Structure formats: C-alpha cells, structure tokens
C-alpha cells in the first residue's frame, strides 16, 4: 500500500487543490488498447477539422498553473506545466506521441480536459508519496535521462518518495525510476486542478474517462481523491 499526502504548507498555499489518483492493478500493457487508439485518433481529427483545440496559456485552467509556478520561483514559459507543453506540441504537430498504451491514455485525457496528468509505477515507488516544498537537498533523475541528476530549488513544489523526487515543478516532468512502461502492472495516475470550485467536475470527468480506458486492460481500477480537506489517501 502507498499513501499519497499533500503537505499542510502546500494545502495552505493552494486551498482549492483537487487531485484524483486513479489506480490500476494487474495492468496489461502489451495487448492492444483499441479504445485509447480511438480517443487519440478522434482528438487529432477534431484538431485538424478545427472542431477542437487544446487549452493554451490564455485558458484559465492553464493560467492557474502558470501563476502557481511563478509563486514557487519557476518561469512557466521556460519550464511549462505538463498539460501546457503537451497541448502546445499537439497544436504544432497535429499529433500526440505514442509511448505505450497506459501513457497514451493519460496523455489523451490530460489534453482533452486541460488538466495536468502523470503516473507512477507503484512497484518502483519507495514508501509513501508526498507533495511538498523541496528543501534544496533532494535529487531528481529526469525521465529519459538515467545518467542525469538534478537538484530542485528550495521552495519548488515536488512529488517525493522515500528515495528522491518523482516530479519536478509540481507536474512539469516525471522521474525516470518510476516511469510507466508496457511492463508496469501496478500504476497510480494523477489528474490535478488548482481550482476545484470551478473545475472539480473536469477532474471527475477526466478520472472517469481514464478509468474507462484502463479497466478493460486491468484486474482492478479505483479512483481516490486528495486535497486540503482530505490531505492523504492510501492506494
């Protein structure tokens, strides 16, 4: 069992935070996921037809994250929230990257709903997961760069476990160690908003869509919620 906790300091600074933690166990990443492929194709087709476009930094959902990044010393136009970077890539290239079915599923849900998303292979997580301000002593190895070690700045909001940092700048980039691959069988996905009073329904809808994509390829899926009023959940 892994407990996700949001620190009192983060909860005080961002009192309208809501995080959905969607878990999947017995995940089967090597089989075809036709529903995920269909969702990706539909998004790209709607973009090409001009029927839909991803949220950009003028959208209140993205603007809230830019404001949060600036509050802990990160320039969001140089280091972008994950959903912002993914949406910009989609708008520019017309396609989303195909990584593996589980990652493709949360990427599609993220851009569709304008919410940052990420995932952790729970079999690679050491102890519990904390969302807190960095103290400047932590280490981080970026996704895809196993030979690189970074040190988050003091005050930066990060996800951490007992070993090191799992995400930098709250949701800019995940760590290499806990990356989700086709072989991952026990995964926690996160979907986040800083404006639950306005966008809580989007988090609920996104969590439901993600669960629907995961369920045919998992033994069990569940949705848990985390925020200032419920600062921890065990998955």
RONUDO-683191 format. One record per residue (C-alpha): residue number from 1; residue in one letter; x, z, y. Coordinates in steps of 0.001 Angstrom, whole numbers. Layout:
[atom NUM "a" [X Z Y]]
...
This chain:
[atom 1 "x" [0 0 0]]
[atom 2 "x" [1181 -818 3507]]
[atom 3 "x" [-125 853 6661]]
[atom 4 "x" [-249 -1078 9932]]
[atom 5 "x" [-50 1153 13034]]
[atom 6 "x" [-275 423 16745]]
[atom 7 "x" [1695 2934 18805]]
[atom 8 "x" [-30 5131 21405]]
[atom 9 "x" [2134 3579 24140]]
[atom 10 "x" [1070 41 23218]]
[atom 11 "x" [-2564 1124 22901]]
[atom 12 "x" [-2419 2758 26342]]
[atom 13 "x" [-840 -330 27912]]
[atom 14 "x" [-3285 -2745 26248]]
[atom 15 "x" [-6502 -786 25676]]
[atom 16 "x" [-8626 -3853 24863]]
[atom 17 "x" [-6439 -4995 21963]]
[atom 18 "x" [-8036 -6049 18681]]
[atom 19 "x" [-6049 -7187 15667]]
[atom 20 "x" [-7597 -8484 12461]]
[atom 21 "x" [-5422 -8004 9380]]
[atom 22 "x" [-6574 -10387 6661]]
[atom 23 "x" [-5032 -9664 3267]]
[atom 24 "x" [-4828 -11893 222]]
[atom 25 "x" [-3610 -10784 -3199]]
[atom 26 "x" [-2954 -12985 -6192]]
[atom 27 "x" [-2325 -15861 -3781]]
[atom 28 "x" [-1689 -19230 -5445]]
[atom 29 "x" [386 -21305 -3067]]
[atom 30 "x" [1422 -24065 -5445]]
[atom 31 "x" [-2046 -25510 -6069]]
[atom 32 "x" [-3878 -27962 -3771]]
[atom 33 "x" [-5857 -26405 -898]]
[atom 34 "x" [-8306 -29208 -29]]
[atom 35 "x" [-10320 -27173 2496]]
[atom 36 "x" [-7202 -26379 4511]]
[atom 37 "x" [-6180 -30036 4471]]
[atom 38 "x" [-9661 -30977 5672]]
[atom 39 "x" [-9564 -28477 8555]]
[atom 40 "x" [-6186 -29782 9707]]
[atom 41 "x" [-7353 -33383 9500]]
[atom 42 "x" [-10520 -32551 11442]]
[atom 43 "x" [-8598 -30819 14233]]
[atom 44 "x" [-6244 -33750 14613]]
[atom 45 "x" [-9110 -36244 14533]]
[atom 46 "x" [-11082 -34342 17189]]
[atom 47 "x" [-7987 -34185 19382]]
[atom 48 "x" [-7408 -37920 19013]]
[atom 49 "x" [-11063 -38616 19826]]
[atom 50 "x" [-10989 -36404 22920]]
[atom 51 "x" [-13678 -34141 21477]]
[atom 52 "x" [-11489 -31028 21497]]
[atom 53 "x" [-8162 -29828 22804]]
[atom 54 "x" [-6128 -26685 22149]]
[atom 55 "x" [-6128 -23853 24678]]
[atom 56 "x" [-3301 -24066 27214]]
[atom 57 "x" [-1897 -21583 29709]]
[atom 58 "x" [-4814 -22157 32088]]
[atom 59 "x" [-7171 -20766 29423]]
[atom 60 "x" [-7974 -17024 29794]]
[atom 61 "x" [-7038 -16433 26148]]
[atom 62 "x" [-3505 -17710 26714]]
[atom 63 "x" [-3186 -16391 30268]]
[atom 64 "x" [-3758 -12848 28990]]
[atom 65 "x" [-760 -13169 26705]]
[atom 66 "x" [1403 -14603 29492]]
[atom 67 "x" [531 -11560 31608]]
[atom 68 "x" [1372 -9230 28720]]
[atom 69 "x" [4711 -10945 28087]]
[atom 70 "x" [5684 -10566 31729]]
[atom 71 "x" [4772 -6874 31598]]
[atom 72 "x" [7471 -6226 28998]]
[atom 73 "x" [10065 -8477 30583]]
[atom 74 "x" [9605 -11765 28722]]
[atom 75 "x" [9194 -15064 30570]]
[atom 76 "x" [6246 -16683 28717]]
[atom 77 "x" [7158 -20179 29844]]
[atom 78 "x" [10570 -19880 28207]]
[atom 79 "x" [9501 -17742 25236]]
[atom 80 "x" [5897 -18658 24523]]
[atom 81 "x" [3231 -16797 22546]]
[atom 82 "x" [2894 -18458 19159]]
[atom 83 "x" [-563 -19928 19800]]
[atom 84 "x" [595 -21375 23116]]
[atom 85 "x" [3651 -23026 21554]]
[atom 86 "x" [1634 -24336 18605]]
[atom 87 "x" [-1107 -25733 20844]]
[atom 88 "x" [1420 -27468 23082]]
[atom 89 "x" [3073 -29031 20039]]
[atom 90 "x" [-288 -30246 18749]]
[atom 91 "x" [-1288 -31680 22133]]
[atom 92 "x" [2042 -33513 22437]]
[atom 93 "x" [2465 -34835 18898]]
[atom 94 "x" [-1164 -35102 17824]]
[atom 95 "x" [-439 -33323 14545]]
[atom 96 "x" [261 -29833 13253]]
[atom 97 "x" [3253 -29187 10989]]
[atom 98 "x" [2586 -28900 7258]]
[atom 99 "x" [4609 -25931 5989]]
[atom 100 "x" [2736 -24604 2967]]
[atom 101 "x" [-991 -24026 2364]]
[atom 102 "x" [-1114 -20387 3471]]
[atom 103 "x" [859 -21008 6675]]
[atom 104 "x" [-1074 -24193 7371]]
[atom 105 "x" [-4317 -22213 7049]]
[atom 106 "x" [-3451 -19605 9650]]
[atom 107 "x" [-1956 -22228 11981]]
[atom 108 "x" [-5213 -24174 11894]]
[atom 109 "x" [-7302 -21062 12526]]
[atom 110 "x" [-4957 -19975 15326]]
[atom 111 "x" [-5228 -23168 17365]]
[atom 112 "x" [-8929 -23621 16641]]
[atom 113 "x" [-9777 -20200 18098]]
[atom 114 "x" [-6963 -19875 20659]]
[atom 115 "x" [-5585 -16692 19082]]
[atom 116 "x" [-2007 -15828 18093]]
[atom 117 "x" [-1584 -15570 14331]]
[atom 118 "x" [1202 -14626 11977]]
[atom 119 "x" [1767 -13483 8419]]
[atom 120 "x" [3981 -11219 6343]]
[atom 121 "x" [4826 -11395 2659]]
[atom 122 "x" [3955 -7796 1771]]
[atom 123 "x" [6323 -7810 -1196]]
[atom 124 "x" [9165 -8262 1313]]
[atom 125 "x" [7948 -5631 3787]]
[atom 126 "x" [9806 -2294 3618]]
[atom 127 "x" [7465 649 4205]]
[atom 128 "x" [4821 599 6899]]
[atom 129 "x" [4426 -1820 9805]]
[atom 130 "x" [4472 -518 13387]]
[atom 131 "x" [3512 -2348 16583]]
[atom 132 "x" [5582 -618 19250]]
[atom 133 "x" [8036 -997 22097]]
[atom 134 "x" [11582 -1752 20985]]
[atom 135 "x" [14275 745 21925]]
[atom 136 "x" [17054 -1854 22014]]
[atom 137 "x" [18821 -820 18810]]
[atom 138 "x" [16745 -2878 16386]]
[atom 139 "x" [17826 -6075 14642]]
[atom 140 "x" [15889 -9277 14053]]
[atom 141 "x" [16660 -12339 11947]]
[atom 142 "x" [14554 -15300 13141]]
[atom 143 "x" [12508 -17422 10789]]
[atom 144 "x" [14639 -20287 9513]]
[atom 145 "x" [17888 -18717 10735]]
[atom 146 "x" [19013 -16343 7969]]
[atom 147 "x" [22530 -16115 9406]]
[atom 148 "x" [21402 -15080 12898]]
[atom 149 "x" [20972 -11517 14131]]
[atom 150 "x" [19235 -10769 17441]]
[atom 151 "x" [18574 -7510 19240]]
[atom 152 "x" [15205 -7221 21013]]
[atom 153 "x" [15399 -5830 24518]]
[atom 154 "x" [14305 -2262 25135]]
[atom 155 "x" [10628 -2270 26065]]
[atom 156 "x" [9812 -5533 24299]]
[atom 157 "x" [6783 -5173 22016]]
[atom 158 "x" [7614 -5885 18381]]
[atom 159 "x" [6285 -5527 14874]]
[atom 160 "x" [8745 -3496 12780]]
[atom 161 "x" [9027 -2070 9304]]
[atom 162 "x" [11495 483 7933]]
[atom 163 "x" [14312 -2079 7900]]
[atom 164 "x" [14158 -4161 11073]]
[atom 165 "x" [11955 -6225 13375]]
[atom 166 "x" [9305 -8503 11853]]
[atom 167 "x" [8209 -10289 15055]]
[atom 168 "x" [9767 -10571 18498]]
[atom 169 "x" [7918 -10598 21825]]
[atom 170 "x" [4809 -9279 20017]]
[atom 171 "x" [3883 -12642 18483]]
[atom 172 "x" [6433 -15238 19571]]
[atom 173 "x" [8330 -15606 16295]]
[atom 174 "x" [8311 -14121 12809]]
[atom 175 "x" [11286 -12846 10822]]
[atom 176 "x" [12972 -14771 8044]]
[atom 177 "x" [12858 -11935 5492]]
[atom 178 "x" [9069 -11570 5405]]
[atom 179 "x" [8250 -15284 5735]]
[atom 180 "x" [5357 -16639 3689]]
[atom 181 "x" [6286 -19291 1109]]
[atom 182 "x" [4480 -21050 -1753]]
[atom 183 "x" [5724 -18224 -3981]]
[atom 184 "x" [4186 -15418 -1896]]
[atom 185 "x" [1385 -13694 -3799]]
[atom 186 "x" [522 -10705 -1564]]
[atom 187 "x" [225 -11538 2121]]
[atom 188 "x" [-1088 -9930 5307]]
[atom 189 "x" [-2185 -12320 8048]]
[atom 190 "x" [-2776 -11097 11615]]
[atom 191 "x" [-5003 -12525 14364]]
[atom 192 "x" [-4798 -10951 17814]]
[atom 193 "x" [-6520 -10673 21170]]
[atom 194 "x" [-5811 -8529 24213]]
[atom 195 "x" [-9405 -8944 25442]]
[atom 196 "x" [-11631 -7647 22654]]
[atom 197 "x" [-14517 -7043 25053]]
[atom 198 "x" [-14521 -10775 25812]]
[atom 199 "x" [-13026 -12389 22705]]
[atom 200 "x" [-13770 -9967 19889]]
[atom 201 "x" [-16287 -12440 18469]]
[atom 202 "x" [-13494 -15035 18251]]
[atom 203 "x" [-11337 -12645 16248]]
[atom 204 "x" [-14225 -12003 13869]]
[atom 205 "x" [-14937 -15721 13506]]
[atom 206 "x" [-11260 -16566 13010]]
[atom 207 "x" [-10825 -13827 10396]]
[atom 208 "x" [-13889 -15118 8569]]
[atom 209 "x" [-12661 -18711 8619]]
[atom 210 "x" [-9223 -17690 7393]]
[atom 211 "x" [-10739 -15585 4623]]
[atom 212 "x" [-12858 -18576 3572]]
[atom 213 "x" [-9728 -20748 3334]]
[atom 214 "x" [-7795 -18122 1374]]
[atom 215 "x" [-10491 -16927 -1025]]
[atom 216 "x" [-10555 -19937 -3404]]
[atom 217 "x" [-6807 -19520 -3929]]
[atom 218 "x" [-6611 -15709 -4192]]
[atom 219 "x" [-7736 -12998 -6563]]
[atom 220 "x" [-8981 -10892 -3645]]
[atom 221 "x" [-9210 -11079 144]]
[atom 222 "x" [-10113 -8384 2673]]
[atom 223 "x" [-10349 -8056 6450]]
[atom 224 "x" [-9156 -4918 8261]]
[atom 225 "x" [-9197 -4197 11990]]
[atom 226 "x" [-6684 -2438 14194]]
[atom 227 "x" [-6819 -1361 17843]]
[atom 228 "x" [-6675 1614 20195]]
[atom 229 "x" [-9840 3157 18750]]
[atom 230 "x" [-8639 2613 15173]]
[atom 231 "x" [-4844 2648 15534]]
[atom 232 "x" [-3982 2326 11849]]
[atom 233 "x" [-5250 613 8730]]
[atom 234 "x" [-3911 591 5178]]
[atom 235 "x" [-3935 -2671 3264]]
